[in-house]
């Protein structure tokens, strides 16, 4: 794929332009420069917020059906650009092309789902509320919360964006989107698609730039009614602190340290496949990575042997290689961060089962072998902190109570997986886990209809489903004396 040397990084009020911030976009496979994106800073945020504030007057008064039609047009535009978007995802992020296809299809499904919810809003608007008095009548309105700032990370570009953008537009909000400075290319292409869909100018604005230059002013500005943020806990806390000054609404999707529980009655082959999927999909750079694997003691030796064999056979390769199973990590900083975790895990006394190094056949690029540790001390960084790389930590358990306690012993609570043939037991374990989403004998399937988000420090609020739409709505009651 050929990239222009420099690209406009601002889409404000229906116009493309270049800012003064030069963001170097790196190819994670070659470590070479892909392109430079000219992003913005505070002045661009000011312009975008002016445009969004003006556009809100009309956009917030459109019908749900009108907004639904535009969302369907965006979904169709994304579907038509599927191949190009897949290539951009893989080129910029390093993920295999087949994973990028899943991402693009998710974006289409999300826009279609929220088109449907937007269309359903008109019939529900002004619904009567039963009151315990005949002297009053009350009606309920769901109104957009205003101009919203969307800040997203680099691990699932476009997907995290769609989970915010589609419900925000469906609700009638105007948007300023800040993609990750590491992976702006898929969002730039998405913005080009949206630009062709006939949204009124100013309804959707995009500003590429760093967190401090763009994200921080967005989180601070009083014109922003709500910030929806996905990223690290450290930055999420900063966003919340800034937003507190003007009492903005805040939704946060943050980190995870999730568990896969292999119970005594598990199908071992399935357990190994799900452990690899939960640990190595997207090179493990997933908030939902099930990086803690808890195995019933009686299965543990056999499971570890099979997991080692499977992990060592995973084909780490260029994302465009037709046989690739795992691609590259996103950039040098993330690569070094993961290697640091591996080193410190070894120093803490964990036993390396396999991996831990650059694959010998890939001398360049941010490639790492699928890595498995066992005997990981429960107070070690490896066990407690999010690694965000292809690293699994396996521990044994001797009772269900112990497994549940080990899984719940975390400041995070995003997701969990349970593997067991006896699904009644698996369902009971699912009920006991502190996680927003639990899969039983299933890979990490995500439906736009179901909620996304977790317990404890993983999230504040929920995305997707009707909860994702409600996150961008205000509730108004009008009560009239009769
Ligand atoms: P990050 O927190 O470094 O950055 C996320 C976004 O915030 C980027 O766009 C960045 O530019 C911006 N940002 C940075 N500093 C900012 C500031 N001071 N004010 C406002 N914005 C700022 O995260 P990352 O490294 O891009 O992504 C990895 C993290 O994202 C992981 O912790 C992962 O768990 C989390 N994540 C969570 C979910 C979820 O759904 N829970 C999904 C994907 C990723």
Boltz pocket constraint, residues with backbone or C-beta under 6 A from the ligand:
constraints:
  - pocket:
      binder: B
      contacts: [[A, 151], [A, 152], [A, 153], [A, 154], [A, 155], [A, 156], [A, 160], [A, 178], [A, 179], [A, 180], [A, 181], [A, 209], [A, 210], [A, 211], [A, 212], [A, 214], [A, 215], [A, 216], [A, 219], [A, 230], [A, 231], [A, 232], [A, 233], [A, 235], [A, 236], [A, 238], [A, 239], [A, 253], [A, 254], [A, 255], [A, 256], [A, 286], [A, 287], [A, 386], [A, 388], [A, 414], [A, 458], [A, 459]]
      max_distance: 6.0
